[in-house]
Amino acid sequence: MTSIVRHPQNFWIGIIFLFFGLAAVYFGWELEMGTAGRMGPAYFPSVLGALLAVVGLANVIRSFIGHGETIGKFHVKNIVIILAAVLLFGALMRTAGLAVAAFVLILLSSWASPKFELKGSLLLAVGLTIFAVVLFVKLLGLPMPILGPWFTGA
């Protein structure tokens, strides 16, 4: 049995984008929108949701035009690793600080990749950790501890 959907990956990612984009617009519907110069609480989620929905619609349309691969295996192990990394990041932020939390997040997330190499992942984790500390703490001045109470004794 042939399907009119020629690229199932584009179709399903388009459906997911449409769902989340339209959900963002729906949940921001009753809030004040504001203008581009003076944004209300609904402005950013609504505009971002609408753009996400447009990208989703474009993917759904493309799925009927081009040919593509079927949807492959669902990698539960990799999803669990990435979810654990994000949860561990949240737990480590308060106790170990941004530097340790970001390093652990990046290293664990890269472990979920089938192309994982320890040397490259360590270099990536160190580089992105330095970038995060410089950007968020030094340049933006966000009140995040670089090293938390575990290391400072506070």
ChimeraX attribute file (.defattr): number of C-alpha atoms within 10 A of each C-alpha:
attribute: neighborCount
match mode: 1-to-1
recipient: residues
	/A:1	2
	/A:2	5
	/A:3	8
	/A:4	9
	/A:5	18
	/A:6	18
	/A:7	22
	/A:8	19
	/A:9	18
	/A:10	26
	/A:11	21
	/A:12	16
	/A:13	17
	/A:14	23
	/A:15	18
	/A:16	17
	/A:17	24
	/A:18	24
	/A:19	15
	/A:20	16
	/A:21	23
	/A:22	21
	/A:23	17
	/A:24	21
	/A:25	22
	/A:26	15
	/A:27	13
	/A:28	19
	/A:29	14
	/A:30	10
	/A:31	12
	/A:32	12
	/A:33	18
	/A:34	13
	/A:35	9
	/A:36	9
	/A:37	6
	/A:38	8
	/A:39	12
	/A:40	13
	/A:41	13
	/A:42	19
	/A:43	20
	/A:44	17
	/A:45	19
	/A:46	22
	/A:47	16
	/A:48	15
	/A:49	24
	/A:50	21
	/A:51	17
	/A:52	22
	/A:53	24
	/A:54	17
	/A:55	18
	/A:56	25
	/A:57	20
	/A:58	16
	/A:59	22
	/A:60	24
	/A:61	16
	/A:62	17
	/A:63	22
	/A:64	16
	/A:65	13
	/A:66	11
	/A:67	13
	/A:68	13
	/A:69	10
	/A:70	11
	/A:71	11
	/A:72	7
	/A:73	6
	/A:74	8
	/A:75	9
	/A:76	8
	/A:77	10
	/A:78	17
	/A:79	13
	/A:80	13
	/A:81	18
	/A:82	19
	/A:83	15
	/A:84	15
	/A:85	22
	/A:86	19
	/A:87	12
	/A:88	16
	/A:89	21
	/A:90	16
	/A:91	13
	/A:92	20
	/A:93	19
	/A:94	16
	/A:95	16
	/A:96	19
	/A:97	22
	/A:98	25
	/A:99	23
	/A:100	19
	/A:101	24
	/A:102	25
	/A:103	22
	/A:104	21
	/A:105	24
	/A:106	21
	/A:107	20
	/A:108	21
	/A:109	22
	/A:110	23
	/A:111	17
	/A:112	17
	/A:113	12
	/A:114	8
	/A:115	9
	/A:116	13
	/A:117	11
	/A:118	12
	/A:119	9
	/A:120	11
	/A:121	19
	/A:122	16
	/A:123	12
	/A:124	16
	/A:125	23
	/A:126	18
	/A:127	12
	/A:128	16
	/A:129	21
	/A:130	15
	/A:131	13
	/A:132	18
	/A:133	20
	/A:134	14
	/A:135	13
	/A:136	15
	/A:137	16
	/A:138	13
	/A:139	10
	/A:140	10
	/A:141	11
	/A:142	11
	/A:143	9
	/A:144	16
	/A:145	17
	/A:146	20
	/A:147	18
	/A:148	20
	/A:149	12
	/A:150	12
	/A:151	11
	/A:152	11
	/A:153	7
	/A:154	6
